[in-house]
Amino acid sequence: MLEHLNTTPEHPPRLVVLGAGGFVGGASVKRLEAEGIPVLGLGRGELDLLEQGAVDKLAAYLKPNDALLVISARAPVKDNAMLLDNIAMMKTVCDVVENIVLSHVVYISSDAVYADSSDPLTETCSAEPGSLHGAMHLARELMLQHSCSAPLAILRPTLIYGLDDPHSGYGPNRFRRLAAEGEDIVLFGEGEEQRDHVLVDDVAELVCLTLSHRSRGVLNVATGQVISFRDIAEEIVSKFNNPVAVKGSPRQGAMPHNGYRPFDAVATRAAFPEFSYTLVKDGLEKVHKQMIEMG
C-alpha cells in the first residue's frame, strides 16, 4: 500500500531516471516531461551501471534533493550471470544513495516477486519468488530499503505491453508483430492461461502520480482483469486484413502459474481514485492505432 507524503500533488525539483532508454523508461520520461517535471534521463550510453567508475559517475549526475526513478535492469533474468549483473547494478545505485540526500526514490520492480495463488494477489501477499527474475527484483528491493534514507516507493507491474517493447516476448507484443507480418500465431497449448496485462502508458501514468504525491510503500500495477492468451491473439488478429491463423501447439512442461494469476487492484483505486486502468481490449486498440500512425 502507498502512503502519500504530499497532501497536495507537487512536482519534484528534478527527477533523474536510470534506464531512460528502455521500454518503461522511455514511456515514463515522455509522460513526466509532458507533465512539466524536470527530467534528466540516463540510458546505458550515458551511464553503464556495471562499468568501472560507475559509482563516481552516478554521484556526479545526482544533486541533493533530486528524486530518483530506478528502472535500469538486464531483463528478463534467464541465468545466474544475469542475476549477478543486476545485483551489481543495484549495488552501484545503493553505494550512491547512501551518501546523498534525495527527496524521493521510486523503483520499478515486478509482480514476479510473488508466489502463485488461486486468490487475487495484493500488496499484503508474501514475496516468495519462484524464478531468478523474481529473486532479482526482490533482492534489489531489499537493497534499496536497506540503503535508502529517502521515501521509497516500489511499483510491481505485471505483464506490460505497448508499441515500443523491444523484447517481443510471448503475448500481445509478439502476437501483434506476427499478425502485422501475416504470420500465424502459435500458442503454447491452446493459450488458455489467464493473465493480467497492463498497458505501458498506465505504468508511466502511475509513475507520474507516485512522484507527484511523493508516495512511499508498495503498489502492484495490474488491472484486476485476467484474459487468456488465445483471446488476446484473436483480438489482435481481428484488427488486421492479413489471413492470420491462431493455432495451438503441444505444451512443453507445466503450464506457467498454474494457468491463472489474478490481482486485486483495490490498492490502486485507494491510492489514486482519479486513475483508471486501460482494459486490455481498449489497450490493444490504442496500440494498433499507434502502429498505424507510425506507418
Beta strands, then each sheet from edge to edge (+ up, - down):
strand 1: 2-4
strand 2: 15-18
strand 3: 39-42
strand 4: 67-70
strand 5: 104-108
strand 6: 152-157
strand 7: 159-161
strand 8: 185-186
strand 9: 194-195
strand 10: 197-199
strand 11: 215-221
strand 12: 227-228
strand 13: 246-247
strand 14: 260-261
sheet 1: 1+ 11- 6- 5- 4- 2- 3-
sheet 2: 7+ 10+
sheet 3: 8+ 13+
sheet 4: 12+ 9- 14-
end
